[in-house]
Amino acid sequence: MRELRYVGDPVLRTPAEPVTDFDRELRRLIDEMFALMYQADGVGLAGPQIGVGRRLFVYDISNRKGHVINPELTIDDPEQVVEEEGCLSVPGKETGKPLYAPTSRAAGVTVRGVDKLGRPVTVKARGMLARCFQHEFDHLEGTLYVDRLGKDERRKILLQTP
């Protein structure tokens, strides 16, 4: 079983590559990602967070569960909503739990991609699901939620990480 990667690991800062092989290994990887996400009490997990530099993520939030491969994200409602946000890859050194900070995200998005069998997937989202999609999409671009914080807040969070 793969392990979570934490802030400071270069894979988290490297844009992920498209998935090209839709095989048994990909299906195993998605199952493993769900298992790791649940084990860590997360609601989403992107490939780079477990050292896999491929464009895919899994999610289970707001009674919606799924995965998206090679996602494209479109902002449907650009109104910014500020809510507490954390990340499994940005844990506190004392607690090992995600560190949270108020983070601004678009109110509504649409994610388009494919599933593990190559079938088209389109999901419209608002609220926490929209936040989750934006967060996971950022991971595929080599961006962490702390990059969206002000300089002082980002520094405060990063000083608490291992």
C-alpha positions, 0 to 999 in steps of 0.5 A: 500500500502506498503512503501519503506524501507531505508538504516538502515532497517534490511530487506535490509541486509537480504538475501531474501527467495525463493517464493513458493506460486504462488497465487493471493496474489503474483500477487497483490504484483507484481502489487503493486511493479510496482505501487510503482516503478513508483510512486518513479520514479524508474526503478527497485524494489526488494521485500526487498525494500518494506519489503517483504523478498522474491526473486522477482523483477520488472523492466521497463527500456530501453523499457523492462518491466517485473518481475522475481521470484526466479532469478539466475544471470549469468555474460555473459560479465565480462568487468566492466562498471562504471556508475552513480548508485543510489537506491530508498532505499538510499535517500538523507535526504535533497532531498528524492531522490536517491543518485548517485555514480559511480558504477562498474558492469558487461557489460552483464548478463543473468537472469533466473527465473519464472514469476508470473504463474511459467513459465520460464523466461530468459532475456539477458541484456547489458547496463542499463538493465544489471546494473538494473538486477545486482542491483536488484539481489544484493537486494535479497542477502542483498547487497546495491550498496553502498557496491560496492563503495570504503570506502570513497565514501560509507561513503560520501553517507551514511552520506547524508542519513536520 
